[in-house]
Structure formats: C-alpha cells, structure tokens
Amino acid sequence: MNIDQILDKVYLLPEASKNSLKEHITEVSYPKGFCLMEADKVIPYLYFIRKGIARAYSSTADNDITFWFGSEGQCILSMKSYVEDKPGYESIELLEDCDLYRMETESLRKLFNEDIHIANWGRKLAEAEMIKSEELIISRQFKTSLERYKDIITYQPDLLKRVQLGYIASYLGITQVSLSRIRAEIK
C-alpha cells in the first residue's frame, strides 16, 4: 500500500494537510527478525506497513505471548509511548522483510497543534487503535480458541500462509498441539 492509501484509510485529509503530514514521513526497510520496538522503552516513532508483516508480543519468564499481527496498511505503534511518552509493554518483531513508513511522534504532535485536520486525523488513528484493542480483549474473554481461529480464517486468512503456527497458537492462547487439533477438526 502506498502512503496516500494508508493515510486516507485513517481519515480523509485536505490535500494541503496530507502533504504537510507526508513531509514528516520517511520510508525505511528492515529484515525479517528485526526487533522494531522493545518493551520497556519509549518509542519515538510510529510506523505504517507498506509491505510485510509484524507481530507484537510480551515476554514472560517462560515464553513470548503474541497478541497482535499487523500487515500491509496497518499502523505499528506503542500506544503508551504515543499517548503518554512512557515506555511501552510490547515488543514488535518483523516476521518478513518489511518496507515501512516512519514518522517521529514529536513531529506529529507539533502538526496536531498547527493543523486541526491533522489533529482530527490523529484522533481517528488513536480511536481505531483503541477499537482494535477492545475487540482483542472481548475476543479473548468471550470466544473459544476455535471461534478465534475461525475469525482468523474469515478476517485474516493471509496470516495462515505467512505466520508460523507457533505464533498463531500463542495469539490464540493455546498450545501448538491444541491448534493442530482445531485445524484437523475444521478440515
């Protein structure tokens, strides 16, 4: 996805405002396995995925727990760093070679003060990210692992081709053995 498509997906901006925003966006590329964000650090950037896929996870003493996947057109940010300028709790790993659009959070904050359209764009971005978080929490609380797996098949089928099953099992909150049983049951 190109940057215009990504920005428009968040909120339609007047052309002058969009151009102001784009002046502060750079393109970067990182290899598969790169840790884009580390837990317990303030992340001074937000990213949009032009090409590739990433996962967010938190580490425990025993393992990493995946709780989010992002692919083309999606935003990558530490909400805690973005909103409060405080260290985030998540780490972000790239699962493929990725081409990203990057913007400094501080530059975006300055633009919020200069242009009401960009401020509204930023509000819509934060609202969309909060809705994703809410949907994730509700899914984890009220759906079975089978129902959550069927949601992946329905809404994110590309994940099944691009992401290791171990990460998908972690995302579903189950073991790989349980995931194998679910996959066999569905077939």
Legacy VTK file of the C-alpha trace (Angstrom):
# vtk DataFile Version 3.0
C-alpha trace
ASCII
DATASET POLYDATA
POINTS 187 float
0.000 0.000 0.000
1.234 3.476 -0.691
1.250 6.195 1.937
-1.722 8.071 0.443
-3.915 4.963 0.675
-2.825 4.351 4.258
-3.396 7.941 5.391
-6.787 8.081 3.648
-7.849 4.854 5.333
-7.420 6.533 8.724
-9.215 9.785 7.844
-9.567 11.832 4.665
-7.449 14.957 4.864
-7.475 18.082 2.712
-4.605 17.838 0.223
-2.524 20.591 1.909
-2.811 18.853 5.299
-1.936 15.477 3.801
1.116 16.983 2.124
2.223 18.548 5.432
1.910 15.177 7.109
3.786 13.398 4.307
6.709 15.842 4.634
7.436 14.222 8.003
7.207 10.613 6.817
10.222 8.645 5.637
10.493 5.190 4.111
12.593 2.583 5.897
13.256 -1.108 5.324
14.254 -3.765 7.830
14.898 -7.512 7.511
12.851 -10.413 8.807
13.538 -10.965 12.502
14.341 -7.306 13.208
13.047 -6.027 16.548
11.341 -2.765 15.600
10.278 -1.902 19.143
11.453 -3.172 22.512
9.363 -3.440 25.665
10.135 -1.031 28.488
11.437 1.669 26.145
9.857 4.891 24.938
9.362 4.507 21.196
9.661 7.887 19.450
8.147 6.700 16.160
5.004 5.312 14.677
5.080 3.196 11.548
2.775 2.106 8.781
3.398 -1.146 6.946
3.848 -0.693 3.211
4.929 -4.310 2.693
5.404 -7.134 5.164
4.050 -8.483 8.412
4.874 -7.979 12.088
3.828 -9.288 15.467
3.542 -7.696 18.883
4.374 -9.776 21.902
5.127 -9.590 25.596
7.669 -11.823 27.270
7.162 -13.870 30.392
9.730 -15.964 32.241
8.669 -18.996 30.194
7.834 -17.683 26.730
6.696 -14.874 24.458
2.966 -14.261 24.147
1.859 -12.916 20.773
-1.172 -10.643 20.966
-1.232 -8.789 17.641
-0.332 -9.195 13.984
-0.042 -6.338 11.531
0.269 -6.406 7.765
0.068 -4.072 4.796
-1.666 -0.777 5.538
-1.689 -1.194 9.303
-0.157 1.042 11.917
2.583 -0.067 14.299
2.881 1.982 17.447
3.355 1.695 21.144
0.157 3.336 22.365
1.716 4.129 25.728
4.646 5.906 24.042
2.346 7.622 21.533
-0.134 8.950 24.097
1.866 9.335 27.314
5.500 9.402 26.133
6.171 6.485 28.507
7.805 3.090 27.949
5.565 0.555 26.251
4.990 -3.016 27.379
5.224 -4.668 23.960
7.968 -5.730 21.620
7.437 -5.712 17.855
9.211 -8.247 15.651
9.144 -8.249 11.859
8.095 -11.650 10.511
9.061 -10.804 6.926
11.372 -8.307 5.287
9.387 -5.091 5.709
9.088 -1.762 3.959
7.654 0.765 6.368
6.683 4.407 6.550
8.069 6.043 9.707
7.130 9.243 11.464
8.504 10.811 14.619
5.835 11.095 17.285
7.129 14.528 18.319
6.764 15.846 14.743
3.212 14.538 14.666
2.403 16.271 17.969
3.650 19.578 16.552
1.470 19.090 13.480
-1.532 18.453 15.744
-1.042 21.956 17.176
-0.662 23.564 13.752
-3.426 21.894 11.738
-6.862 20.885 13.056
-7.298 18.442 10.160
-4.126 16.591 11.153
-5.232 16.695 14.806
-8.512 15.058 13.761
-6.561 12.519 11.716
-4.506 11.682 14.819
-7.656 11.347 16.915
-9.154 8.953 14.354
-5.915 6.946 14.330
-5.969 6.630 18.138
-9.664 5.733 18.105
-9.099 2.986 15.524
-6.206 1.556 17.544
-8.282 1.596 20.731
-11.146 -0.218 18.980
-8.694 -2.920 17.841
-7.544 -3.318 21.438
-11.117 -3.515 22.681
-12.019 -6.136 20.071
-8.977 -8.185 21.056
-9.901 -8.073 24.746
-13.521 -9.023 24.063
-12.447 -11.849 21.746
-10.071 -13.246 24.378
-12.693 -13.042 27.112
-15.762 -14.343 25.329
-14.714 -16.547 22.418
-13.277 -20.021 22.429
-9.973 -20.730 20.727
-11.923 -22.478 17.943
-14.043 -19.349 17.395
-10.935 -17.144 17.403
-9.243 -19.426 14.874
-12.327 -19.263 12.637
-12.120 -15.454 12.909
-8.570 -15.635 11.551
-9.772 -17.790 8.661
-12.565 -15.290 7.941
-10.901 -11.931 8.567
-7.146 -12.560 8.287
-6.673 -15.677 6.124
-3.338 -14.395 4.864
-1.881 -14.921 8.363
-2.163 -18.671 7.956
0.149 -18.555 4.938
2.622 -16.003 6.284
2.975 -16.649 10.024
4.481 -19.598 11.904
1.857 -21.776 13.549
3.607 -21.353 16.900
2.894 -17.605 16.806
-0.713 -18.234 15.815
-1.129 -20.700 18.683
0.336 -18.125 21.081
-2.019 -15.476 19.689
-4.958 -17.823 20.303
-3.718 -18.601 23.816
-3.280 -22.316 23.141
-0.502 -24.827 22.504
0.565 -25.901 19.035
-0.877 -29.354 19.779
-4.279 -27.794 20.504
-4.014 -25.733 17.344
-3.295 -28.897 15.342
-6.453 -30.461 16.791
-8.522 -27.407 15.866
-7.115 -27.404 12.325
-7.895 -31.122 11.946
-11.429 -30.570 13.272
-12.085 -27.804 10.735
-10.817 -29.804 7.739
LINES 1 188
187 0 1 2 3 4 5 6 7 8 9 10 11 12 13 14 15 16 17 18 19 20 21 22 23 24 25 26 27 28 29 30 31 32 33 34 35 36 37 38 39 40 41 42 43 44 45 46 47 48 49 50 51 52 53 54 55 56 57 58 59 60 61 62 63 64 65 66 67 68 69 70 71 72 73 74 75 76 77 78 79 80 81 82 83 84 85 86 87 88 89 90 91 92 93 94 95 96 97 98 99 100 101 102 103 104 105 106 107 108 109 110 111 112 113 114 115 116 117 118 119 120 121 122 123 124 125 126 127 128 129 130 131 132 133 134 135 136 137 138 139 140 141 142 143 144 145 146 147 148 149 150 151 152 153 154 155 156 157 158 159 160 161 162 163 164 165 166 167 168 169 170 171 172 173 174 175 176 177 178 179 180 181 182 183 184 185 186
